[in-house]
Amino acid sequence: MITLLLHISAAEPVKVDVEDLPDVRDQIIIGRNPRDKADRELNWIEEGVSTLIFPWWRITFVEVLPSEEEGEAFPLPFRND
């Protein structure tokens, strides 16, 4: 699974898991396990929803977050105290 941080127009970013990176021909992103940046549940979706579909016209930009293995291989230059 690949974790993406979707920056939605006029909304807070949403973190989702996807099978593959979006293709240039895609018109939507289908994300599983939606949550906020701090990995908390989103208060604007119904309880029990595990998949969201976002149209590209609502997305400002997408960040591809490193996996746990990548995060350990490349430590960040700041402290997490």
C-alpha atoms as a printed R data frame, in Angstrom:
   type eleno elety resid chain resno       x      y       z
1  ATOM     1    CA   MET     A     1   0.000  0.000   0.000
2  ATOM     2    CA   ILE     A     2   1.097  3.530  -0.782
3  ATOM     3    CA   THR     A     3   0.067  6.361   1.544
4  ATOM     4    CA   LEU     A     4  -0.964  9.667  -0.046
5  ATOM     5    CA   LEU     A     5  -1.747 13.002   1.539
6  ATOM     6    CA   LEU     A     6  -4.433 14.614  -0.635
7  ATOM     7    CA   HIS     A     7  -4.738 18.383  -0.377
8  ATOM     8    CA   ILE     A     8  -8.396 19.098  -1.101
9  ATOM     9    CA   SER     A     9  -9.609 22.528  -2.273
10 ATOM    10    CA   ALA     A    10 -11.112 24.471   0.651
11 ATOM    11    CA   ALA     A    11 -10.693 21.536   3.066
12 ATOM    12    CA   GLU     A    12  -8.132 19.962   5.357
13 ATOM    13    CA   PRO     A    13  -5.719 17.409   3.834
14 ATOM    14    CA   VAL     A    14  -6.800 13.765   3.877
15 ATOM    15    CA   LYS     A    15  -4.429 10.822   4.270
16 ATOM    16    CA   VAL     A    16  -5.448  7.687   2.310
17 ATOM    17    CA   ASP     A    17  -3.923  4.368   1.272
18 ATOM    18    CA   VAL     A    18  -3.910  3.380  -2.408
19 ATOM    19    CA   GLU     A    19  -2.787  0.263  -4.282
20 ATOM    20    CA   ASP     A    20  -0.907  2.184  -7.023
21 ATOM    21    CA   LEU     A    21   0.022  5.769  -7.730
22 ATOM    22    CA   PRO     A    22  -2.576  7.608  -9.808
23 ATOM    23    CA   ASP     A    23  -2.119  7.496 -13.576
24 ATOM    24    CA   VAL     A    24  -2.235 10.642 -15.715
25 ATOM    25    CA   ARG     A    25  -5.417  9.330 -17.370
26 ATOM    26    CA   ASP     A    26  -7.265  8.862 -14.062
27 ATOM    27    CA   GLN     A    27 -10.131 11.206 -13.277
28 ATOM    28    CA   ILE     A    28 -10.554 10.061  -9.666
29 ATOM    29    CA   ILE     A    29  -8.468  8.782  -6.779
30 ATOM    30    CA   ILE     A    30  -9.920  5.887  -4.793
31 ATOM    31    CA   GLY     A    31  -8.444  5.890  -1.297
32 ATOM    32    CA   ARG     A    32  -8.877  3.406   1.533
33 ATOM    33    CA   ASN     A    33  -8.621  4.028   5.277
34 ATOM    34    CA   PRO     A    34  -9.291  7.816   5.153
35 ATOM    35    CA   ARG     A    35  -7.905  9.820   8.067
36 ATOM    36    CA   ASP     A    36  -6.497 13.254   8.857
37 ATOM    37    CA   LYS     A    37  -2.790 14.175   8.946
38 ATOM    38    CA   ALA     A    38  -2.501 12.999  12.558
39 ATOM    39    CA   ASP     A    39  -4.084  9.607  11.690
40 ATOM    40    CA   ARG     A    40  -7.359 10.473  13.471
41 ATOM    41    CA   GLU     A    41 -10.825  9.714  12.104
42 ATOM    42    CA   LEU     A    42 -12.395 12.329   9.867
43 ATOM    43    CA   ASN     A    43 -15.444 13.962  11.433
44 ATOM    44    CA   TRP     A    44 -17.151 14.720   8.096
45 ATOM    45    CA   ILE     A    45 -17.566 11.129   6.872
46 ATOM    46    CA   GLU     A    46 -20.062  8.570   8.120
47 ATOM    47    CA   GLU     A    47 -18.959  5.988  10.659
48 ATOM    48    CA   GLY     A    48 -17.758  2.758   9.070
49 ATOM    49    CA   VAL     A    49 -16.748  4.305   5.719
50 ATOM    50    CA   SER     A    50 -13.469  2.753   4.620
51 ATOM    51    CA   THR     A    51 -13.179  3.965   0.998
52 ATOM    52    CA   LEU     A    52 -13.501  7.452  -0.481
53 ATOM    53    CA   ILE     A    53 -13.512  8.552  -4.117
54 ATOM    54    CA   PHE     A    54 -12.039 11.993  -4.848
55 ATOM    55    CA   PRO     A    55 -12.411 13.680  -8.251
56 ATOM    56    CA   TRP     A    56  -9.197 15.312  -9.522
57 ATOM    57    CA   TRP     A    57 -10.856 18.723  -9.881
58 ATOM    58    CA   ARG     A    58 -11.155 18.871  -6.057
59 ATOM    59    CA   ILE     A    59  -7.482 17.995  -5.434
60 ATOM    60    CA   THR     A    60  -4.908 20.808  -5.324
61 ATOM    61    CA   PHE     A    61  -1.866 18.531  -5.026
62 ATOM    62    CA   VAL     A    62  -0.804 15.113  -3.750
63 ATOM    63    CA   GLU     A    63   2.060 14.181  -1.432
64 ATOM    64    CA   VAL     A    64   3.448 10.637  -1.548
65 ATOM    65    CA   LEU     A    65   4.410  9.768   2.020
66 ATOM    66    CA   PRO     A    66   7.327  7.451   2.755
67 ATOM    67    CA   SER     A    67   6.626  3.956   4.039
68 ATOM    68    CA   GLU     A    68   7.906  2.912   7.450
69 ATOM    69    CA   GLU     A    69  10.910  1.182   5.853
70 ATOM    70    CA   GLU     A    70  11.789  4.286   3.822
71 ATOM    71    CA   GLY     A    71  11.358  6.494   6.879
72 ATOM    72    CA   GLU     A    72  13.897  4.435   8.808
73 ATOM    73    CA   ALA     A    73  16.346  4.379   5.900
74 ATOM    74    CA   PHE     A    74  16.265  8.177   5.542
75 ATOM    75    CA   PRO     A    75  15.887  9.847   8.954
76 ATOM    76    CA   LEU     A    76  14.557 13.400   8.972
77 ATOM    77    CA   PRO     A    77  17.035 16.143   9.913
78 ATOM    78    CA   PHE     A    78  14.939 17.449  12.811
79 ATOM    79    CA   ARG     A    79  14.067 16.019  16.201
80 ATOM    80    CA   ASN     A    80  10.715 14.487  17.131
81 ATOM    81    CA   ASP     A    81  10.713 15.268  20.869
